[in-house]
Amino acid sequence: MFERTHKTAVYLALALACASIPRAARAVDAVQLSGAIAGRVTDSAGTPRMGAAILLYNRQERICDRALTDDRGEFKFPGLFPDIYSVRVTLAAFVPALRSGILVQPGMRSLLAVNLNALFSSIQLSYPPIENGSLMTDDWKWALRGSSSTRPVLRFAGGALSQAPRSSTRSAVFSETRGIVRVSAGDQPAAGIANEADLGAAFALATSVFGNNTLEVSGNLGAASQTGMPMAAFRTGYRRNGAEGGPEVSVTVRQIYLPGRLAAALAGAESPMPMLRSMSASFDDRTQIADHATLQYGFTMDSVSFLDRLNSFSPYARLHYSLSDGGELAIAYTSGNARPDLAGPAAGDGGLQRSLNSLGLFPRVSVRGGKPRIQRGEEYEASYSRKAGSRTYEASAFSETVTNAALTMVAPDGLYSAADVLADMFGGNSIFNAGDYRSMGYTAAVTQDAGSRFSATLMYGSMGALTAANREIESHNPDELRAMIRTGRKRAITARVAATAPGTGTHVIASYQLADNHWAMPGHLYSTQPNRPMPGLNVYFRQPVPSIFGRPCRVEITADLRNLLAQGYLPLATAGGQHVLLVETPRSFRGGLNFVF
């Protein structure tokens, strides 16, 4: 009787084990093909917080799942496709916690330790195996417990099978520090919205604070080679990390040091040219107002000291909407200076490199009626783009108003002198206030990709341009010269290619735009598309330098050549047969050496 009962128990255990095999196989497959994100939310005192809202974002910064913490402060997103995700945790009376770059791997569970605080909230991340580090399901455990022959094995290895390895992580105050140092030289850049020193050395340093905030410090020290005037700039920025990429606040201080002014002050004399100082405070944030719509907005407050103190407030906003057919629609409004950074990074620019590019840009200052003026603009822009296979189609339209347009005047010494002509502090030319103008235009472009290392773009556009009613200057009256300048329309065709060498990593971007020398083409910078047509022939080059002797940083050689054929100039003749040129984007060449660590 006992032997029959024992055999029955063994048969029952085997049947239960066989029945659980398909479920165990499915569990193994699930572990191998998917991952999970789980976590626990606590406050500064370590108390679990119930009801915290957890938003899960995918790589495209779109919400793909939502969850609420339970009474133990825990949450979980199971069955995730392996990819990069971001998490945002919000709870009333606490600063939101954000964490981006969460890697989900097959068979792994990313654990988040969320600490909410009224000042700084943080998220710590670790990657223990999924399901407590074990592929053994409860069905298998109960099946094996049904047989007495397997119980010693369970008693021996039960702790290893049921207990997950605990990993304790400690978040440092400063982590993930990165930086870049740049040494550059050449002509002042061909940018119609700002000026920059010819020679300079700049640095940018960014570090993560409490694992969830980014503090960035950058500086620039340069000089104008033709005038010998040294200049410096310093910027400090703070950004909240996360799927939405903000908010970000920054303060930038720029100054041009004029040795002649200091010498005149010590001698008790009047200085011929005042010192130029500027301070800018900016705020930038973005929010997802719908599942397919993201709004980026902010403002910049500028204070410029030059002969007088000039203050300005410049808000901006950009709405991005993803259409159902795979297209992208963007609408933007900007004021003050152009905001090409809203459309994404330019060629080869990372976050720190973009900071360096904008750090040393001084505002365009001119004089009108004996008073200083700052060039400002106001723009409305809309664009549509759609990717079909390896081809991308784009269309954009804009309406722009520019006040106190500052054009570079190239003329022989003493040929043209007027009350509204200011000596250029960056070069040997002059700055003329051309007044106000308004332009409208549109562009249509198609980009063909050939793999991931080569692309070609063809762009056609019609945009506003500056010309002159007649080409002869009769007097030195600045009002008469401004009355001669008028706006018109100019059609242009731009061809652009971008290529990266597979072996050496050499990156080259070349573009050419057909332009008439009788038109001073405004250098319009789009805020909704990264492809920005520029006058004339332009070449950008970046060459990584191979590592030697285990160098801890990466070295890059860069060269930026703009408007090499000197196109887009507005020539004017004087009564004596000499010529004066009004230039929006002058020909320039700059080269540099970047140390990235």
C-alpha positions in Angstrom: 0.0 0.0 0.0 2.8 2.4 0.9 4.7 1.5 -2.3 1.6 2.2 -4.4 1.1 5.6 -2.7 4.7 6.5 -3.3 4.5 5.6 -7.0 1.3 7.7 -7.4 3.0 10.7 -5.8 6.0 10.3 -8.1 3.7 10.1 -11.2 1.8 13.2 -10.1 5.0 15.2 -9.6 6.2 14.2 -13.1 2.9 15.2 -14.6 3.0 18.6 -12.9 6.6 19.1 -14.0 5.7 18.3 -17.6 2.7 20.6 -17.6 4.8 23.5 -16.3 7.4 23.1 -19.0 5.6 25.2 -21.7 5.0 28.0 -19.2 8.6 27.9 -18.1 9.8 28.0 -21.7 7.6 31.0 -22.3 9.1 32.6 -19.3 12.6 32.0 -20.5 11.7 33.4 -24.0 10.2 36.5 -22.4 13.4 37.0 -20.4 15.6 36.6 -23.4 13.5 38.9 -25.7 12.4 41.7 -23.4 13.5 43.7 -20.4 11.9 45.8 -17.7 12.2 49.0 -15.7 11.2 48.9 -12.0 11.8 51.3 -9.1 10.9 52.6 -5.7 10.1 56.2 -4.9 11.0 57.7 -1.5 11.4 61.1 0.0 14.4 62.6 1.7 13.6 60.8 5.0 13.4 57.4 3.2 9.6 57.1 3.5 7.9 55.4 0.5 5.7 57.7 -1.5 2.4 56.4 -2.9 0.6 57.9 -5.9 3.7 59.4 -7.6 3.1 59.6 -11.4 5.7 57.8 -13.5 5.9 58.7 -17.2 8.0 56.4 -19.5 9.4 58.0 -22.7 10.9 56.2 -25.7 13.9 57.2 -27.7 11.8 59.8 -29.7 10.8 61.5 -26.4 7.2 60.3 -26.7 5.2 58.9 -23.8 4.9 55.1 -24.2 3.6 54.1 -20.8 2.3 55.5 -17.5 2.2 54.1 -13.9 1.5 55.1 -10.3 3.4 54.0 -7.3 1.7 51.6 -4.8 1.6 51.8 -1.1 5.2 50.6 -0.9 6.3 53.4 -3.4 7.1 50.8 -6.1 6.4 50.8 -9.8 7.2 48.6 -12.7 7.2 48.6 -16.6 7.5 44.9 -17.7 7.9 43.5 -21.2 9.8 46.4 -22.7 11.5 46.2 -26.0 15.3 46.6 -25.7 16.1 50.2 -26.3 16.9 53.5 -24.6 14.2 55.0 -22.4 13.7 58.0 -20.1 11.6 58.3 -16.9 10.0 61.3 -15.3 8.6 61.1 -11.7 6.3 63.8 -10.4 4.6 64.3 -7.1 2.9 67.3 -5.5 5.2 69.4 -3.3 8.4 67.9 -4.7 10.7 68.8 -7.5 10.2 66.4 -10.5 12.9 63.8 -10.9 14.1 63.0 -14.5 16.4 60.3 -15.8 17.4 59.8 -19.4 19.6 57.2 -21.1 18.1 54.2 -19.3 19.3 51.1 -21.2 16.9 48.2 -21.3 18.6 44.9 -22.3 17.1 41.5 -23.0 16.8 39.5 -19.8 17.7 42.5 -17.6 15.8 44.7 -15.3 16.8 48.3 -14.7 16.2 49.3 -11.1 15.6 53.0 -10.3 16.0 54.4 -6.8 14.0 57.7 -6.9 14.6 60.2 -4.1 12.2 63.2 -4.1 13.2 66.4 -2.5 11.9 69.9 -2.3 15.3 71.2 -3.7 17.1 68.4 -5.6 15.4 65.2 -6.7 17.6 62.3 -8.0 17.3 58.9 -9.6 19.9 56.2 -9.1 20.2 53.4 -11.6 21.4 49.8 -11.4 21.1 46.8 -13.7 20.5 43.5 -11.8 19.0 40.6 -13.8 15.3 40.4 -14.4 12.9 38.7 -12.0 15.3 38.7 -9.0 18.1 37.3 -11.1 16.5 33.9 -11.6 14.8 32.1 -14.5 13.1 29.7 -12.1 9.4 30.4 -12.0 7.0 29.6 -9.1 5.5 26.8 -11.3 8.9 25.0 -11.6 9.5 25.4 -7.8 6.2 23.9 -6.8 6.7 21.0 -9.3 10.1 20.2 -7.9 8.9 20.4 -4.4 6.3 17.6 -5.2 9.1 15.1 -5.4 11.1 14.1 -2.3 14.2 13.3 -4.3 14.6 17.0 -5.3 14.0 18.5 -1.9 17.7 18.3 -0.8 18.7 20.2 -3.9 16.2 22.9 -3.1 17.4 23.1 0.4 20.9 23.4 -0.8 20.4 25.9 -3.5 17.2 27.6 -2.3 18.9 30.7 -1.1 20.7 31.1 -4.4 17.5 30.6 -6.4 15.2 32.8 -4.4 17.5 35.6 -3.3 18.5 38.3 -5.7 21.9 39.8 -5.5 21.5 43.2 -4.0 23.5 46.0 -5.4 24.0 49.2 -3.5 24.9 52.3 -5.4 26.0 55.7 -4.0 25.4 58.7 -6.2 28.3 61.2 -6.1 27.6 64.9 -6.0 29.6 65.5 -9.2 29.8 62.8 -11.9 29.9 62.2 -15.6 32.3 65.2 -16.0 33.2 66.1 -19.6 34.9 69.0 -21.3 36.4 70.5 -24.4 39.2 73.0 -25.0 39.4 74.8 -28.3 42.3 76.9 -29.7 41.2 78.7 -32.9 42.5 81.4 -35.3 41.5 83.1 -38.5 39.2 85.8 -39.9 36.1 86.9 -38.0 33.2 84.5 -38.8 30.8 85.2 -41.7 27.8 85.7 -39.5 25.5 88.7 -40.2 24.0 88.5 -36.7 27.1 88.8 -34.5 30.9 89.3 -34.3 33.6 87.2 -32.9 37.3 87.6 -32.2 39.9 86.4 -34.8 42.1 84.6 -32.3 40.9 82.8 -29.2 41.1 80.0 -26.7 37.9 78.7 -25.2 36.9 75.9 -22.8 33.6 74.3 -21.7 33.1 72.0 -18.8 29.9 70.1 -17.9 29.2 67.9 -14.9 26.3 66.0 -13.5 25.1 67.2 -10.1 23.4 64.6 -7.9 23.0 62.4 -11.0 20.0 64.4 -12.4 21.2 68.0 -13.0 23.8 69.4 -15.3 26.1 72.3 -14.4 28.0 73.8 -17.3 30.8 76.5 -17.2 32.4 77.9 -20.3 34.8 80.7 -21.1 36.5 82.4 -24.0 39.5 84.7 -24.2 40.4 86.1 -27.6 41.6 89.2 -29.5 41.0 90.9 -32.8 44.2 90.6 -34.7 43.7 93.8 -36.8 42.8 96.1 -34.0 44.6 94.4 -31.1 41.6 94.6 -28.8 41.3 91.8 -26.3 37.9 90.4 -25.4 36.5 87.8 -23.0 33.3 86.0 -22.4 32.0 83.7 -19.5 28.9 81.6 -19.3 27.3 79.5 -16.6 24.4 77.2 -17.2 22.2 74.9 -15.2 19.9 72.3 -16.8 17.5 69.7 -15.5 18.0 66.3 -17.3 15.3 64.1 -18.5 13.1 63.1 -21.4 11.9 66.6 -22.1 15.4 68.1 -21.9 14.8 71.0 -19.6 14.5 73.5 -18.1 17.7 75.3 -18.6 18.9 78.7 -17.2 22.1 80.4 -18.1 23.9 83.7 -17.7 26.5 85.0 -20.2 28.8 88.0 -19.7 30.9 89.4 -22.5 33.3 92.3 -22.6 35.7 94.0 -25.0 38.7 95.6 -23.2 39.9 98.7 -24.9 43.5 99.7 -23.8 43.1 103.2 -25.3 40.1 103.9 -23.1 42.1 102.9 -20.0 45.1 105.0 -20.9 42.8 108.0 -21.5 41.1 107.5 -18.2 44.4 107.4 -16.3 45.5 110.6 -18.2 42.2 112.4 -17.4 41.3 112.6 -21.0 38.1 111.7 -22.9 38.2 108.2 -24.5 37.4 108.1 -28.2 35.5 104.8 -27.9 33.7 103.4 -24.9 34.0 99.9 -23.5 31.5 97.3 -24.8 29.9 95.1 -22.2 26.9 92.8 -22.5 25.1 90.4 -20.1 22.5 87.9 -21.2 20.2 85.8 -19.0 18.2 83.1 -20.7 15.7 80.5 -19.8 14.7 77.5 -22.0 12.2 74.7 -21.3 10.0 72.3 -23.2 6.9 70.4 -22.5 4.8 67.7 -24.2 1.4 69.2 -24.6 0.0 66.1 -26.5 1.1 62.6 -27.5 2.5 64.0 -30.8 3.2 67.6 -30.0 6.1 69.2 -28.1 6.5 72.9 -27.3 9.9 74.5 -26.7 9.9 78.0 -25.3 12.0 80.5 -23.5 13.4 84.0 -23.4 16.6 86.0 -23.3 17.1 89.2 -21.5 20.0 91.3 -22.8 21.7 94.3 -21.4 24.4 96.0 -23.6 26.5 98.9 -22.3 28.0 101.0 -25.2 27.7 104.8 -25.1 24.4 104.1 -23.3 22.7 101.1 -21.7 20.4 99.1 -24.0 18.0 96.5 -22.5 15.9 94.1 -24.5 13.6 91.2 -23.9 13.5 88.4 -26.5 10.9 85.6 -26.2 10.8 82.6 -28.5 8.7 79.4 -29.0 8.8 76.4 -31.3 6.0 73.9 -31.7 6.9 70.5 -33.1 4.1 68.1 -34.2 4.4 64.5 -35.6 1.8 63.8 -38.2 0.2 60.4 -38.8 1.8 60.0 -42.2 5.3 60.1 -40.8 5.8 63.8 -41.5 7.0 66.5 -39.1 5.5 69.9 -38.8 7.3 72.8 -36.9 6.1 76.4 -36.3 8.5 78.9 -34.6 8.5 82.5 -33.4 11.8 84.2 -32.5 12.7 87.7 -31.5 16.0 89.4 -30.9 18.8 87.4 -32.5 18.2 84.4 -34.7 17.9 81.0 -32.9 19.2 78.3 -35.3 19.9 76.1 -32.3 16.1 75.4 -32.0 16.3 73.4 -35.2 19.0 71.1 -33.9 22.8 71.0 -33.9 24.8 72.2 -36.9 27.6 70.1 -38.5 29.5 68.2 -36.0 28.3 70.2 -33.0 27.7 68.5 -29.7 26.2 70.2 -26.6 29.5 71.7 -25.4 30.6 72.6 -28.9 27.4 74.5 -29.5 28.1 76.4 -26.3 31.6 77.4 -27.5 30.2 78.5 -30.9 27.7 80.9 -29.3 29.9 82.0 -26.3 32.1 84.5 -28.1 29.5 86.0 -30.4 29.1 89.7 -29.6 26.0 91.7 -30.6 26.1 93.7 -33.8 26.4 97.4 -32.6 26.0 100.4 -34.9 25.2 104.1 -34.5 22.2 106.0 -35.8 21.5 109.6 -35.1 24.4 109.7 -32.6 22.9 106.9 -30.5 23.9 103.3 -30.2 21.7 100.7 -31.8 21.6 96.9 -31.6 20.6 94.8 -34.6 17.4 92.9 -33.8 15.0 90.7 -35.6 11.5 89.2 -35.3 10.6 86.1 -37.3 7.7 83.8 -37.9 8.5 80.5 -39.6 6.9 77.2 -40.5 8.3 74.0 -42.0 7.3 70.5 -43.0 9.5 67.5 -43.5 8.9 63.9 -44.4 11.2 61.0 -44.8 10.4 58.4 -47.5 13.0 55.6 -47.5 16.4 57.1 -48.0 15.0 60.4 -49.2 13.9 63.4 -47.1 11.6 66.2 -48.3 11.5 69.6 -46.6 9.6 72.9 -47.2 9.9 76.1 -45.2 8.4 79.6 -45.3 9.3 82.6 -43.2 8.5 86.3 -42.6 11.3 88.3 -41.0 11.6 91.9 -39.8 15.1 93.4 -39.0 15.7 96.7 -37.2 18.9 98.6 -37.3 20.6 96.3 -39.7 24.4 96.5 -39.2 26.2 96.0 -42.5 30.0 95.9 -42.9 31.2 98.8 -45.0 34.5 98.2 -47.0 35.9 101.5 -48.4 39.3 103.1 -48.9 40.5 105.2 -45.9 38.7 108.6 -45.8 36.5 107.8 -48.8 33.2 107.8 -46.9 32.7 109.4 -43.5 29.4 110.0 -41.9 27.9 110.5 -38.5 26.3 107.0 -38.6 29.5 105.1 -39.5 31.2 103.3 -36.6 34.7 101.9 -36.6 34.6 98.1 -36.5 36.2 96.9 -33.3 36.9 93.5 -34.8 38.5 94.5 -38.1 39.8 97.4 -40.1 36.4 98.2 -41.8 33.4 100.2 -40.6 29.8 99.4 -39.5 26.9 101.2 -41.2 23.4 101.3 -39.9 21.3 100.4 -43.0 18.0 100.9 -41.2 15.1 98.5 -41.1 13.8 96.1 -43.6 11.4 93.2 -44.0 11.7 90.1 -46.0 9.6 87.0 -46.8 10.7 83.8 -48.4 10.4 80.1 -48.9 12.6 77.1 -49.6 12.1 73.6 -50.8 14.7 70.9 -50.4 15.2 67.2 -51.1 18.0 65.2 -49.4 19.2 61.8 -50.7 21.1 59.5 -48.3 23.6 57.0 -49.6 24.1 54.9 -46.5 24.9 56.6 -43.2 28.1 58.3 -44.4 27.0 60.3 -47.4 24.1 62.6 -48.2 23.3 65.2 -51.0 20.9 68.0 -50.7 19.4 70.2 -53.5 17.5 73.3 -52.3 15.6 76.0 -54.2 14.4 79.2 -52.5 13.1 82.7 -53.0 14.0 85.2 -50.3 14.3 88.8 -49.5 17.5 90.6 -50.5 19.0 94.1 -50.3 19.8 96.2 -53.4 20.2 99.9 -54.2 17.9 102.2 -56.3 21.0 103.7 -58.0 24.7 102.7 -57.7 26.3 106.1 -57.2 26.8 107.8 -53.8 26.3 111.6 -54.2 27.1 112.8 -50.6 28.1 111.6 -47.2 24.7 112.0 -45.8 23.8 108.7 -44.1 20.0 109.2 -44.6 20.5 109.5 -48.4 22.5 106.2 -48.4 19.8 104.5 -46.3 17.2 105.8 -48.8 19.1 104.2 -51.6 19.0 100.8 -50.1 15.8 98.9 -50.7 14.5 95.3 -50.4 13.8 93.0 -53.3 13.5 89.4 -54.1 16.2 87.0 -55.2 15.9 83.3 -56.2 18.7 81.0 -55.3 19.7 77.4 -55.8 21.9 75.6 -53.2 23.7 72.3 -53.5 25.1 70.6 -50.4 27.0 67.4 -49.8 28.1 65.8 -46.5 30.4 62.8 -46.3 32.4 60.9 -43.6 35.4 58.7 -44.5 34.9 55.2 -43.0 38.5 54.6 -42.0 39.9 58.0 -40.9 36.6 59.6 -39.7 37.2 62.7 -41.8 34.0 64.7 -42.0 33.4 67.2 -44.8 30.4 69.4 -45.6 30.5 71.5 -48.8 27.8 73.8 -50.1 27.4 76.3 -53.0 24.7 78.8 -53.5 24.2 80.8 -56.7 24.2 84.5 -55.8 24.3 87.8 -57.8 27.0 90.2 -56.8 24.5 93.1 -57.1 22.5 91.8 -54.1 23.5 91.8 -50.5 21.8 88.6 -49.4 20.7 88.6 -45.8 22.2 85.6 -44.0 18.9 84.1 -42.9 19.2 81.4 -40.2 16.3 79.1 -40.0 14.8 78.0 -36.6 12.9 75.0 -37.8 15.3 73.1 -40.1 19.0 72.2 -39.7 19.9 72.7 -43.4 20.7 76.4 -43.6 21.5 77.9 -47.0 24.5 80.2 -47.0 25.7 82.5 -49.8 28.6 81.4 -52.0 30.9 78.5 -51.6 31.3 77.1 -48.0 33.4 74.2 -46.8 33.5 72.7 -43.3 36.1 70.1 -42.4 36.7 68.0 -39.2 39.5 65.5 -38.9 40.0 63.3 -35.7 43.6 62.8 -34.8 44.6 59.2 -33.9 45.4 58.6 -30.2 49.1 58.6 -29.4 50.6 57.0 -26.3 47.3 56.5 -24.7 46.2 60.1 -24.7 43.3 60.6 -22.3 41.4 63.0 -24.6 40.3 63.1 -28.2 41.8 65.6 -30.5 40.1 67.1 -33.6 41.3 69.5 -36.3 38.6 71.7 -37.7 38.4 74.2 -40.5 35.5 76.5 -41.5 35.7 78.3 -44.8 32.7 80.6 -45.7 31.8 82.5 -48.8 35.1 81.8 -50.4 34.1 83.4 -53.7 33.0 86.7 -51.9 29.5 86.6 -53.2 26.5 88.6 -52.0 28.2 92.0 -51.8 26.4 95.2 -52.7 28.8 97.5 -54.6 28.3 101.3 -54.7 30.3 103.9 -56.7 31.3 107.4 -55.6 31.5 110.5 -57.8 35.3 110.1 -58.0 35.0 106.6 -59.5 35.9 104.7 -56.3 33.8 101.9 -54.9 32.2 101.1 -51.5 31.0 97.7 -50.6 28.2 96.8 -48.2 28.6 93.3 -46.9 26.3 91.1 -45.0 28.3 87.9 -44.8 32.0 88.5 -45.6 34.5 85.9 -46.8 36.2 84.3 -43.8 38.4 81.4 -42.8 38.8 79.9 -39.4 40.7 76.8 -38.1 41.0 75.3 -34.7 42.2 72.4 -32.6 39.7 70.8 -30.2 40.7 68.7 -27.2 37.7 66.7 -26.1 37.8 64.8 -22.8 
